[in-house]
């Protein structure tokens, strides 16, 4: 159990690091997905095998998949408009 808690904290830490530090939109999206996976792992670890918790995690995974698909579509749109996925460069071009 301790290993799963440490692993979920690592997922949360590296996801937050990626969201805060990286400038590439896809890397930020991957960081958000890492944080979602860490939260799901922690939720399952602390739930002690409850079927309600498993249902919430499956629902969370489905919502995360929809979020990822929307994020990739947004990344394609950003790339077509700005010719880069760098968030700062695209922000400066649109100001």
C-alpha positions in Angstrom: 0.0 0.0 0.0 2.8 2.4 0.8 4.3 1.8 -2.6 1.1 2.9 -4.3 0.9 6.0 -2.2 4.4 7.0 -3.1 3.8 6.2 -6.8 0.6 8.4 -6.8 2.5 11.2 -5.1 5.2 11.0 -7.8 2.6 11.1 -10.5 1.1 14.2 -8.9 4.5 15.9 -8.4 5.7 15.3 -11.9 2.4 16.3 -13.4 2.4 19.5 -11.4 6.0 20.2 -12.4 5.1 19.7 -16.1 2.1 22.0 -15.9 4.1 24.8 -14.1 7.5 24.6 -15.9 6.9 23.4 -19.5 5.9 25.8 -22.3 4.8 23.2 -24.9 1.0 22.7 -24.9 1.2 18.9 -25.3 3.6 18.5 -22.4 1.2 20.5 -20.3 -1.6 18.2 -21.4 0.5 15.2 -20.5 1.2 16.7 -17.0 -2.5 17.1 -16.4 -3.1 13.5 -17.4 -0.3 12.4 -15.0 -2.0 14.3 -12.2 -5.3 12.7 -13.0 -3.7 9.2 -13.0 -2.0 10.0 -9.6 -5.3 11.1 -8.1 -7.0 7.9 -9.4 -4.3 5.7 -8.0 -4.5 7.4 -4.6 -8.3 7.1 -4.6 -8.2 3.3 -5.4 -5.5 2.8 -2.8 -7.4 4.4 0.0 -10.8 2.9 -1.0 -9.9 -0.6 0.1 -11.6 -2.4 -2.8 -14.9 -0.6 -2.7 -17.0 -1.0 -5.8 -18.2 2.6 -5.5 -14.7 3.9 -5.6 -13.9 1.7 -8.6 -17.0 3.2 -10.4 -15.8 6.7 -9.6 -12.3 5.9 -11.0 -13.7 4.5 -14.2 -15.9 7.6 -14.6 -12.8 9.7 -14.0 -10.9 7.8 -16.6 -13.7 8.4 -19.1 -13.8 12.1 -18.4 -10.0 12.2 -18.7 -10.1 10.5 -22.1 -12.6 13.1 -23.3 -10.4 15.8 -21.8 -7.4 14.4 -23.7 -9.3 14.3 -27.0 -10.4 17.9 -26.6 -6.9 18.9 -25.6 -5.4 17.3 -28.7 -8.0 19.0 -30.9 -7.1 22.3 -29.2 -3.4 21.6 -29.8 -4.0 21.0 -33.5 -6.0 24.3 -33.7 -3.2 26.2 -31.9 -0.6 24.7 -34.2 -2.6 25.7 -37.3 -3.0 29.2 -36.0 0.4 29.9 -34.5 2.7 27.4 -36.3 4.1 26.4 -32.9 2.9 24.7 -29.7 4.8 27.0 -27.5 2.3 28.7 -25.2 4.2 31.9 -24.6 5.0 32.5 -28.3 1.4 32.0 -29.4 0.2 34.3 -26.6 2.5 37.1 -27.7 1.4 36.7 -31.3 -2.2 37.1 -30.4 -1.8 40.2 -28.2 
